[in-house]
Amino acid sequence: MRAESLLSVRLRRPLGHNPAMSRAPKTDDDTPAEPACAPAVKGQSIEAIAQGIAIAILEKRLPPGTWLREEALGRVYGVSRTKVRAALLMLSKDRLIEMIPDKGAFVSKPTVQEAREVFAVRRILEAEVVRLFIAKAGPADYAALEQHIAMEHQAARRSTGMREELLGDFHVALAKATGNATLTELVHELVARSALIAMLYQSSNDPHCSTDEHADFLRLCRQGDAPAAVASMTGHLERIEASLQLDTGPPGRPMDLVKALLA
């Protein structure tokens, strides 16, 4: 049986849910005794391992280009390399990691061209998401998104690691409210890839600005003004793309799995 896509696994978790990764205690020489993403319970399922790695990527603890060594991950999660390999395969289906023959698995490192294409496609897809949302959304959908925006405000004030994930989850939740599962999965994949792009090309996006734009957008949706809401969403995505340093290219920095996990 083919492994379930991480998209379908992650989409089932509650909006804004952020499973905490246990942080490692420091020793006298300031070296963590355990990897930073070591789970509280060893021997996790393939889906749980994949989701844990995905969250570490989206929270910028595993930068693009990081080598995901099976042996190291097996020690972190207390499972066999076979189980780790299955989790990595699941992540590769969602384009979060790249499997390179004879080399291993690496956190995806999008090119400038791919970055521009991702945002171009997002503008097309999410314009349709907006139109479908306005046509189908009910009071409960608006209430859920307003609660989500409140969580974004709280995360931005506290400068927590989950704020970028919350900002992306808003777009996924919006798509999910349309009732179109295929469209939701496409938006989710593009949002995840956008997070990698933002990390690699050092986005200067202000989380407060994004949250305010989400709130303004939702007000336009409540008014039933589809053209204005579409324009708002398109402008929001254009501003996020403009915040990327695509002209200078990604920084040249060494990336190592163990160092990333122990940071």
ChimeraX commands (.cxc) that place a marker at each C-alpha (Angstrom):
marker #1 position 0.00,0.00,0.00 radius 0.5
marker #1 position 1.33,3.46,-0.89 radius 0.5
marker #1 position 2.18,5.63,2.12 radius 0.5
marker #1 position -0.34,8.36,2.86 radius 0.5
marker #1 position 0.78,11.80,1.74 radius 0.5
marker #1 position 1.98,14.12,4.48 radius 0.5
marker #1 position -0.43,16.71,3.11 radius 0.5
marker #1 position -3.44,14.64,4.11 radius 0.5
marker #1 position -1.88,13.83,7.48 radius 0.5
marker #1 position -1.00,17.43,8.29 radius 0.5
marker #1 position -4.28,18.86,7.07 radius 0.5
marker #1 position -6.11,16.82,9.72 radius 0.5
marker #1 position -4.37,18.53,12.62 radius 0.5
marker #1 position -6.27,21.35,14.38 radius 0.5
marker #1 position -5.81,24.85,13.00 radius 0.5
marker #1 position -2.81,26.48,14.64 radius 0.5
marker #1 position -1.74,23.28,16.38 radius 0.5
marker #1 position 2.02,23.32,16.97 radius 0.5
marker #1 position 3.42,20.10,18.44 radius 0.5
marker #1 position 6.35,21.23,20.57 radius 0.5
marker #1 position 9.72,19.70,19.90 radius 0.5
marker #1 position 11.57,19.07,23.16 radius 0.5
marker #1 position 14.66,21.20,23.57 radius 0.5
marker #1 position 17.89,19.64,24.69 radius 0.5
marker #1 position 19.43,20.34,28.10 radius 0.5
marker #1 position 22.84,22.01,27.99 radius 0.5
marker #1 position 25.98,20.45,29.44 radius 0.5
marker #1 position 28.87,22.30,31.10 radius 0.5
marker #1 position 30.55,22.87,27.73 radius 0.5
marker #1 position 27.31,24.32,26.32 radius 0.5
marker #1 position 26.72,21.24,24.14 radius 0.5
marker #1 position 23.18,19.82,24.10 radius 0.5
marker #1 position 22.95,16.30,25.45 radius 0.5
marker #1 position 20.15,15.35,23.01 radius 0.5
marker #1 position 19.15,16.57,19.55 radius 0.5
marker #1 position 16.83,19.58,19.73 radius 0.5
marker #1 position 14.01,17.85,17.91 radius 0.5
marker #1 position 14.16,14.62,19.91 radius 0.5
marker #1 position 10.58,13.50,20.53 radius 0.5
marker #1 position 9.24,12.84,23.99 radius 0.5
marker #1 position 8.33,9.28,22.96 radius 0.5
marker #1 position 10.64,7.00,20.99 radius 0.5
marker #1 position 9.49,4.64,18.26 radius 0.5
marker #1 position 7.04,7.03,16.57 radius 0.5
marker #1 position 4.99,6.19,13.51 radius 0.5
marker #1 position 6.18,7.01,9.98 radius 0.5
marker #1 position 3.56,9.79,9.75 radius 0.5
marker #1 position 4.65,11.30,13.08 radius 0.5
marker #1 position 8.31,11.28,12.04 radius 0.5
marker #1 position 7.47,12.91,8.70 radius 0.5
marker #1 position 5.35,15.56,10.40 radius 0.5
marker #1 position 8.07,16.23,12.99 radius 0.5
marker #1 position 10.67,16.78,10.27 radius 0.5
marker #1 position 8.23,18.92,8.25 radius 0.5
marker #1 position 7.53,21.16,11.25 radius 0.5
marker #1 position 11.28,21.53,11.89 radius 0.5
marker #1 position 11.69,22.62,8.26 radius 0.5
marker #1 position 8.78,25.08,8.34 radius 0.5
marker #1 position 9.99,26.52,11.66 radius 0.5
marker #1 position 13.38,27.17,10.02 radius 0.5
marker #1 position 15.28,24.72,12.21 radius 0.5
marker #1 position 16.29,22.66,9.17 radius 0.5
marker #1 position 17.34,25.10,6.42 radius 0.5
marker #1 position 17.19,24.34,2.69 radius 0.5
marker #1 position 20.08,22.13,1.63 radius 0.5
marker #1 position 20.38,20.34,4.98 radius 0.5
marker #1 position 21.50,16.72,4.56 radius 0.5
marker #1 position 18.93,14.50,6.30 radius 0.5
marker #1 position 21.10,11.57,7.32 radius 0.5
marker #1 position 19.05,8.46,7.97 radius 0.5
marker #1 position 21.29,7.17,10.74 radius 0.5
marker #1 position 21.13,10.45,12.68 radius 0.5
marker #1 position 17.36,10.69,12.27 radius 0.5
marker #1 position 17.02,7.08,13.39 radius 0.5
marker #1 position 18.82,7.94,16.63 radius 0.5
marker #1 position 16.72,11.05,17.16 radius 0.5
marker #1 position 13.40,9.22,16.74 radius 0.5
marker #1 position 14.47,5.84,18.10 radius 0.5
marker #1 position 13.48,3.94,14.97 radius 0.5
marker #1 position 15.10,1.92,12.20 radius 0.5
marker #1 position 16.57,3.46,9.08 radius 0.5
marker #1 position 13.84,1.69,7.11 radius 0.5
marker #1 position 11.20,3.66,8.98 radius 0.5
marker #1 position 13.13,6.90,8.54 radius 0.5
marker #1 position 13.45,6.20,4.81 radius 0.5
marker #1 position 9.68,5.76,4.53 radius 0.5
marker #1 position 9.12,9.09,6.29 radius 0.5
marker #1 position 11.59,10.82,3.97 radius 0.5
marker #1 position 9.84,9.33,0.95 radius 0.5
marker #1 position 6.56,10.77,2.23 radius 0.5
marker #1 position 8.17,14.21,2.54 radius 0.5
marker #1 position 9.63,13.95,-0.96 radius 0.5
marker #1 position 6.12,13.45,-2.39 radius 0.5
marker #1 position 5.23,16.87,-0.96 radius 0.5
marker #1 position 8.42,18.46,-2.39 radius 0.5
marker #1 position 9.73,19.43,1.06 radius 0.5
marker #1 position 12.82,17.30,0.55 radius 0.5
marker #1 position 14.75,16.01,-2.45 radius 0.5
marker #1 position 15.98,12.43,-2.74 radius 0.5
marker #1 position 19.25,12.36,-4.70 radius 0.5
marker #1 position 20.42,8.90,-5.88 radius 0.5
marker #1 position 23.67,7.73,-4.26 radius 0.5
marker #1 position 23.77,10.86,-2.08 radius 0.5
marker #1 position 20.73,10.84,0.18 radius 0.5
marker #1 position 17.88,13.12,1.23 radius 0.5
marker #1 position 18.20,16.89,1.46 radius 0.5
marker #1 position 15.82,19.67,2.46 radius 0.5
marker #1 position 14.67,21.12,-0.87 radius 0.5
marker #1 position 16.62,24.12,-2.13 radius 0.5
marker #1 position 14.37,25.95,-4.62 radius 0.5
marker #1 position 15.95,27.91,-7.48 radius 0.5
marker #1 position 15.09,31.53,-8.25 radius 0.5
marker #1 position 13.06,30.37,-11.24 radius 0.5
marker #1 position 11.12,27.92,-9.09 radius 0.5
marker #1 position 10.50,30.64,-6.51 radius 0.5
marker #1 position 8.98,32.93,-9.12 radius 0.5
marker #1 position 6.90,30.08,-10.57 radius 0.5
marker #1 position 5.55,29.09,-7.14 radius 0.5
marker #1 position 4.27,32.59,-6.45 radius 0.5
marker #1 position 2.88,32.96,-9.96 radius 0.5
marker #1 position 0.87,29.75,-9.54 radius 0.5
marker #1 position -0.23,30.75,-6.04 radius 0.5
marker #1 position -1.69,33.99,-7.36 radius 0.5
marker #1 position -3.72,32.08,-9.94 radius 0.5
marker #1 position -4.94,29.34,-7.59 radius 0.5
marker #1 position -5.64,31.53,-4.60 radius 0.5
marker #1 position -7.67,33.97,-6.67 radius 0.5
marker #1 position -10.02,31.06,-7.35 radius 0.5
marker #1 position -9.87,30.05,-3.69 radius 0.5
marker #1 position -11.08,33.52,-2.75 radius 0.5
marker #1 position -14.01,33.41,-5.17 radius 0.5
marker #1 position -15.06,29.94,-3.98 radius 0.5
marker #1 position -14.66,30.93,-0.33 radius 0.5
marker #1 position -16.93,33.97,-0.66 radius 0.5
marker #1 position -19.52,31.86,-2.47 radius 0.5
marker #1 position -19.53,29.01,0.07 radius 0.5
marker #1 position -18.26,30.23,3.45 radius 0.5
marker #1 position -20.60,30.36,6.42 radius 0.5
marker #1 position -20.41,32.05,9.84 radius 0.5
marker #1 position -18.38,29.19,11.31 radius 0.5
marker #1 position -15.74,29.55,8.58 radius 0.5
marker #1 position -15.37,33.26,9.22 radius 0.5
marker #1 position -15.21,32.72,12.98 radius 0.5
marker #1 position -12.46,30.10,12.58 radius 0.5
marker #1 position -10.38,32.39,10.38 radius 0.5
marker #1 position -10.85,35.34,12.73 radius 0.5
marker #1 position -9.64,33.14,15.59 radius 0.5
marker #1 position -6.67,32.16,13.46 radius 0.5
marker #1 position -5.80,35.81,12.83 radius 0.5
marker #1 position -5.93,36.43,16.60 radius 0.5
marker #1 position -3.42,33.59,17.04 radius 0.5
marker #1 position -1.20,35.19,14.38 radius 0.5
marker #1 position -1.22,38.46,16.37 radius 0.5
marker #1 position -0.24,36.62,19.56 radius 0.5
marker #1 position 2.57,34.71,17.85 radius 0.5
marker #1 position 3.92,37.88,16.20 radius 0.5
marker #1 position 4.02,39.72,19.54 radius 0.5
marker #1 position 5.90,36.87,21.17 radius 0.5
marker #1 position 8.24,36.31,18.21 radius 0.5
marker #1 position 7.59,32.60,18.43 radius 0.5
marker #1 position 8.80,30.05,15.90 radius 0.5
marker #1 position 5.25,29.14,14.96 radius 0.5
marker #1 position 4.29,32.52,13.50 radius 0.5
marker #1 position 5.48,31.72,9.95 radius 0.5
marker #1 position 3.62,28.43,10.04 radius 0.5
marker #1 position 0.46,30.20,11.22 radius 0.5
marker #1 position 0.71,32.74,8.41 radius 0.5
marker #1 position 0.89,29.94,5.86 radius 0.5
marker #1 position -1.86,27.95,7.57 radius 0.5
marker #1 position -4.25,30.87,7.02 radius 0.5
marker #1 position -4.08,30.27,3.26 radius 0.5
marker #1 position -4.54,26.52,3.70 radius 0.5
marker #1 position -7.53,27.03,6.02 radius 0.5
marker #1 position -9.06,29.41,3.50 radius 0.5
marker #1 position -8.74,26.78,0.76 radius 0.5
marker #1 position -10.08,24.05,3.04 radius 0.5
marker #1 position -13.23,26.11,3.69 radius 0.5
marker #1 position -14.07,25.92,-0.04 radius 0.5
marker #1 position -14.69,22.18,0.32 radius 0.5
marker #1 position -12.39,21.39,-2.62 radius 0.5
marker #1 position -9.89,18.83,-1.28 radius 0.5
marker #1 position -7.72,18.81,-4.41 radius 0.5
marker #1 position -7.43,22.60,-4.43 radius 0.5
marker #1 position -6.59,22.52,-0.72 radius 0.5
marker #1 position -3.76,20.03,-1.23 radius 0.5
marker #1 position -2.32,22.11,-4.07 radius 0.5
marker #1 position -2.41,25.28,-1.97 radius 0.5
marker #1 position -0.86,23.44,0.97 radius 0.5
marker #1 position 2.05,22.16,-1.14 radius 0.5
marker #1 position 2.69,25.63,-2.56 radius 0.5
marker #1 position 2.52,27.23,0.89 radius 0.5
marker #1 position 5.07,24.73,2.22 radius 0.5
marker #1 position 7.36,25.39,-0.73 radius 0.5
marker #1 position 6.92,29.13,-0.18 radius 0.5
marker #1 position 8.17,28.70,3.40 radius 0.5
marker #1 position 11.35,27.07,2.08 radius 0.5
marker #1 position 11.76,29.84,-0.47 radius 0.5
marker #1 position 11.32,32.52,2.20 radius 0.5
marker #1 position 13.95,30.82,4.34 radius 0.5
marker #1 position 16.46,30.39,1.52 radius 0.5
marker #1 position 16.09,33.85,0.02 radius 0.5
marker #1 position 15.99,35.67,3.35 radius 0.5
marker #1 position 12.52,37.15,3.24 radius 0.5
marker #1 position 12.14,40.53,4.92 radius 0.5
marker #1 position 8.38,40.01,5.30 radius 0.5
marker #1 position 6.99,41.55,8.48 radius 0.5
marker #1 position 4.63,39.06,10.22 radius 0.5
marker #1 position 2.60,41.97,11.63 radius 0.5
marker #1 position 2.03,43.27,8.10 radius 0.5
marker #1 position 0.92,39.86,6.84 radius 0.5
marker #1 position -1.50,39.46,9.72 radius 0.5
marker #1 position -2.99,42.91,9.15 radius 0.5
marker #1 position -3.40,42.07,5.46 radius 0.5
marker #1 position -5.16,38.81,6.37 radius 0.5
marker #1 position -7.58,40.79,8.56 radius 0.5
marker #1 position -8.25,43.39,5.84 radius 0.5
marker #1 position -8.77,40.61,3.30 radius 0.5
marker #1 position -11.28,38.81,5.51 radius 0.5
marker #1 position -13.27,42.02,5.98 radius 0.5
marker #1 position -13.60,42.33,2.20 radius 0.5
marker #1 position -14.79,38.73,2.03 radius 0.5
marker #1 position -17.45,39.42,4.67 radius 0.5
marker #1 position -18.68,42.31,2.54 radius 0.5
marker #1 position -19.06,39.91,-0.40 radius 0.5
marker #1 position -16.79,42.04,-2.58 radius 0.5
marker #1 position -15.10,39.26,-4.57 radius 0.5
marker #1 position -13.10,41.51,-6.99 radius 0.5
marker #1 position -11.70,43.56,-4.11 radius 0.5
marker #1 position -10.93,40.43,-2.07 radius 0.5
marker #1 position -9.12,38.83,-5.03 radius 0.5
marker #1 position -7.12,42.03,-5.54 radius 0.5
marker #1 position -6.28,42.07,-1.84 radius 0.5
marker #1 position -5.02,38.48,-1.90 radius 0.5
marker #1 position -3.06,39.04,-5.11 radius 0.5
marker #1 position -1.43,42.16,-3.67 radius 0.5
marker #1 position -0.61,40.28,-0.47 radius 0.5
marker #1 position 1.19,37.52,-2.39 radius 0.5
marker #1 position 2.98,40.04,-4.61 radius 0.5
marker #1 position 4.28,41.89,-1.56 radius 0.5
marker #1 position 5.55,38.65,0.00 radius 0.5
marker #1 position 7.37,37.76,-3.23 radius 0.5
marker #1 position 8.85,41.27,-3.39 radius 0.5
marker #1 position 10.27,40.79,0.13 radius 0.5
marker #1 position 12.51,37.97,-1.15 radius 0.5
marker #1 position 16.13,38.63,-2.12 radius 0.5
marker #1 position 15.80,36.81,-5.44 radius 0.5
marker #1 position 18.22,39.08,-7.34 radius 0.5
marker #1 position 21.15,38.36,-5.04 radius 0.5
marker #1 position 20.47,34.61,-4.81 radius 0.5
marker #1 position 20.66,32.38,-1.74 radius 0.5
marker #1 position 23.46,32.85,0.81 radius 0.5
marker #1 position 26.34,30.44,0.55 radius 0.5
marker #1 position 26.42,28.76,3.95 radius 0.5
marker #1 position 27.27,25.23,5.04 radius 0.5
marker #1 position 24.29,23.23,6.24 radius 0.5
marker #1 position 24.58,20.17,8.44 radius 0.5
marker #1 position 21.79,18.09,9.94 radius 0.5
marker #1 position 23.36,17.52,13.35 radius 0.5
marker #1 position 24.27,21.19,13.82 radius 0.5
marker #1 position 20.77,22.20,12.76 radius 0.5
marker #1 position 19.15,19.81,15.23 radius 0.5
marker #1 position 21.47,20.78,18.07 radius 0.5
marker #1 position 21.05,24.55,17.55 radius 0.5
marker link #1:1,2 radius 0.2
marker link #1:2,3 radius 0.2
marker link #1:3,4 radius 0.2
marker link #1:4,5 radius 0.2
marker link #1:5,6 radius 0.2
marker link #1:6,7 radius 0.2
marker link #1:7,8 radius 0.2
marker link #1:8,9 radius 0.2
marker link #1:9,10 radius 0.2
marker link #1:10,11 radius 0.2
marker link #1:11,12 radius 0.2
marker link #1:12,13 radius 0.2
marker link #1:13,14 radius 0.2
marker link #1:14,15 radius 0.2
marker link #1:15,16 radius 0.2
marker link #1:16,17 radius 0.2
marker link #1:17,18 radius 0.2
marker link #1:18,19 radius 0.2
marker link #1:19,20 radius 0.2
marker link #1:20,21 radius 0.2
marker link #1:21,22 radius 0.2
marker link #1:22,23 radius 0.2
marker link #1:23,24 radius 0.2
marker link #1:24,25 radius 0.2
marker link #1:25,26 radius 0.2
marker link #1:26,27 radius 0.2
marker link #1:27,28 radius 0.2
marker link #1:28,29 radius 0.2
marker link #1:29,30 radius 0.2
marker link #1:30,31 radius 0.2
marker link #1:31,32 radius 0.2
marker link #1:32,33 radius 0.2
marker link #1:33,34 radius 0.2
marker link #1:34,35 radius 0.2
marker link #1:35,36 radius 0.2
marker link #1:36,37 radius 0.2
marker link #1:37,38 radius 0.2
marker link #1:38,39 radius 0.2
marker link #1:39,40 radius 0.2
marker link #1:40,41 radius 0.2
marker link #1:41,42 radius 0.2
marker link #1:42,43 radius 0.2
marker link #1:43,44 radius 0.2
marker link #1:44,45 radius 0.2
marker link #1:45,46 radius 0.2
marker link #1:46,47 radius 0.2
marker link #1:47,48 radius 0.2
marker link #1:48,49 radius 0.2
marker link #1:49,50 radius 0.2
marker link #1:50,51 radius 0.2
marker link #1:51,52 radius 0.2
marker link #1:52,53 radius 0.2
marker link #1:53,54 radius 0.2
marker link #1:54,55 radius 0.2
marker link #1:55,56 radius 0.2
marker link #1:56,57 radius 0.2
marker link #1:57,58 radius 0.2
marker link #1:58,59 radius 0.2
marker link #1:59,60 radius 0.2
marker link #1:60,61 radius 0.2
marker link #1:61,62 radius 0.2
marker link #1:62,63 radius 0.2
marker link #1:63,64 radius 0.2
marker link #1:64,65 radius 0.2
marker link #1:65,66 radius 0.2
marker link #1:66,67 radius 0.2
marker link #1:67,68 radius 0.2
marker link #1:68,69 radius 0.2
marker link #1:69,70 radius 0.2
marker link #1:70,71 radius 0.2
marker link #1:71,72 radius 0.2
marker link #1:72,73 radius 0.2
marker link #1:73,74 radius 0.2
marker link #1:74,75 radius 0.2
marker link #1:75,76 radius 0.2
marker link #1:76,77 radius 0.2
marker link #1:77,78 radius 0.2
marker link #1:78,79 radius 0.2
marker link #1:79,80 radius 0.2
marker link #1:80,81 radius 0.2
marker link #1:81,82 radius 0.2
marker link #1:82,83 radius 0.2
marker link #1:83,84 radius 0.2
marker link #1:84,85 radius 0.2
marker link #1:85,86 radius 0.2
marker link #1:86,87 radius 0.2
marker link #1:87,88 radius 0.2
marker link #1:88,89 radius 0.2
marker link #1:89,90 radius 0.2
marker link #1:90,91 radius 0.2
marker link #1:91,92 radius 0.2
marker link #1:92,93 radius 0.2
marker link #1:93,94 radius 0.2
marker link #1:94,95 radius 0.2
marker link #1:95,96 radius 0.2
marker link #1:96,97 radius 0.2
marker link #1:97,98 radius 0.2
marker link #1:98,99 radius 0.2
marker link #1:99,100 radius 0.2
marker link #1:100,101 radius 0.2
marker link #1:101,102 radius 0.2
marker link #1:102,103 radius 0.2
marker link #1:103,104 radius 0.2
marker link #1:104,105 radius 0.2
marker link #1:105,106 radius 0.2
marker link #1:106,107 radius 0.2
marker link #1:107,108 radius 0.2
marker link #1:108,109 radius 0.2
marker link #1:109,110 radius 0.2
marker link #1:110,111 radius 0.2
marker link #1:111,112 radius 0.2
marker link #1:112,113 radius 0.2
marker link #1:113,114 radius 0.2
marker link #1:114,115 radius 0.2
marker link #1:115,116 radius 0.2
marker link #1:116,117 radius 0.2
marker link #1:117,118 radius 0.2
marker link #1:118,119 radius 0.2
marker link #1:119,120 radius 0.2
marker link #1:120,121 radius 0.2
marker link #1:121,122 radius 0.2
marker link #1:122,123 radius 0.2
marker link #1:123,124 radius 0.2
marker link #1:124,125 radius 0.2
marker link #1:125,126 radius 0.2
marker link #1:126,127 radius 0.2
marker link #1:127,128 radius 0.2
marker link #1:128,129 radius 0.2
marker link #1:129,130 radius 0.2
marker link #1:130,131 radius 0.2
marker link #1:131,132 radius 0.2
marker link #1:132,133 radius 0.2
marker link #1:133,134 radius 0.2
marker link #1:134,135 radius 0.2
marker link #1:135,136 radius 0.2
marker link #1:136,137 radius 0.2
marker link #1:137,138 radius 0.2
marker link #1:138,139 radius 0.2
marker link #1:139,140 radius 0.2
marker link #1:140,141 radius 0.2
marker link #1:141,142 radius 0.2
marker link #1:142,143 radius 0.2
marker link #1:143,144 radius 0.2
marker link #1:144,145 radius 0.2
marker link #1:145,146 radius 0.2
marker link #1:146,147 radius 0.2
marker link #1:147,148 radius 0.2
marker link #1:148,149 radius 0.2
marker link #1:149,150 radius 0.2
marker link #1:150,151 radius 0.2
marker link #1:151,152 radius 0.2
marker link #1:152,153 radius 0.2
marker link #1:153,154 radius 0.2
marker link #1:154,155 radius 0.2
marker link #1:155,156 radius 0.2
marker link #1:156,157 radius 0.2
marker link #1:157,158 radius 0.2
marker link #1:158,159 radius 0.2
marker link #1:159,160 radius 0.2
marker link #1:160,161 radius 0.2
marker link #1:161,162 radius 0.2
marker link #1:162,163 radius 0.2
marker link #1:163,164 radius 0.2
marker link #1:164,165 radius 0.2
marker link #1:165,166 radius 0.2
marker link #1:166,167 radius 0.2
marker link #1:167,168 radius 0.2
marker link #1:168,169 radius 0.2
marker link #1:169,170 radius 0.2
marker link #1:170,171 radius 0.2
marker link #1:171,172 radius 0.2
marker link #1:172,173 radius 0.2
marker link #1:173,174 radius 0.2
marker link #1:174,175 radius 0.2
marker link #1:175,176 radius 0.2
marker link #1:176,177 radius 0.2
marker link #1:177,178 radius 0.2
marker link #1:178,179 radius 0.2
marker link #1:179,180 radius 0.2
marker link #1:180,181 radius 0.2
marker link #1:181,182 radius 0.2
marker link #1:182,183 radius 0.2
marker link #1:183,184 radius 0.2
marker link #1:184,185 radius 0.2
marker link #1:185,186 radius 0.2
marker link #1:186,187 radius 0.2
marker link #1:187,188 radius 0.2
marker link #1:188,189 radius 0.2
marker link #1:189,190 radius 0.2
marker link #1:190,191 radius 0.2
marker link #1:191,192 radius 0.2
marker link #1:192,193 radius 0.2
marker link #1:193,194 radius 0.2
marker link #1:194,195 radius 0.2
marker link #1:195,196 radius 0.2
marker link #1:196,197 radius 0.2
marker link #1:197,198 radius 0.2
marker link #1:198,199 radius 0.2
marker link #1:199,200 radius 0.2
marker link #1:200,201 radius 0.2
marker link #1:201,202 radius 0.2
marker link #1:202,203 radius 0.2
marker link #1:203,204 radius 0.2
marker link #1:204,205 radius 0.2
marker link #1:205,206 radius 0.2
marker link #1:206,207 radius 0.2
marker link #1:207,208 radius 0.2
marker link #1:208,209 radius 0.2
marker link #1:209,210 radius 0.2
marker link #1:210,211 radius 0.2
marker link #1:211,212 radius 0.2
marker link #1:212,213 radius 0.2
marker link #1:213,214 radius 0.2
marker link #1:214,215 radius 0.2
marker link #1:215,216 radius 0.2
marker link #1:216,217 radius 0.2
marker link #1:217,218 radius 0.2
marker link #1:218,219 radius 0.2
marker link #1:219,220 radius 0.2
marker link #1:220,221 radius 0.2
marker link #1:221,222 radius 0.2
marker link #1:222,223 radius 0.2
marker link #1:223,224 radius 0.2
marker link #1:224,225 radius 0.2
marker link #1:225,226 radius 0.2
marker link #1:226,227 radius 0.2
marker link #1:227,228 radius 0.2
marker link #1:228,229 radius 0.2
marker link #1:229,230 radius 0.2
marker link #1:230,231 radius 0.2
marker link #1:231,232 radius 0.2
marker link #1:232,233 radius 0.2
marker link #1:233,234 radius 0.2
marker link #1:234,235 radius 0.2
marker link #1:235,236 radius 0.2
marker link #1:236,237 radius 0.2
marker link #1:237,238 radius 0.2
marker link #1:238,239 radius 0.2
marker link #1:239,240 radius 0.2
marker link #1:240,241 radius 0.2
marker link #1:241,242 radius 0.2
marker link #1:242,243 radius 0.2
marker link #1:243,244 radius 0.2
marker link #1:244,245 radius 0.2
marker link #1:245,246 radius 0.2
marker link #1:246,247 radius 0.2
marker link #1:247,248 radius 0.2
marker link #1:248,249 radius 0.2
marker link #1:249,250 radius 0.2
marker link #1:250,251 radius 0.2
marker link #1:251,252 radius 0.2
marker link #1:252,253 radius 0.2
marker link #1:253,254 radius 0.2
marker link #1:254,255 radius 0.2
marker link #1:255,256 radius 0.2
marker link #1:256,257 radius 0.2
marker link #1:257,258 radius 0.2
marker link #1:258,259 radius 0.2
marker link #1:259,260 radius 0.2
marker link #1:260,261 radius 0.2
marker link #1:261,262 radius 0.2
marker link #1:262,263 radius 0.2
view
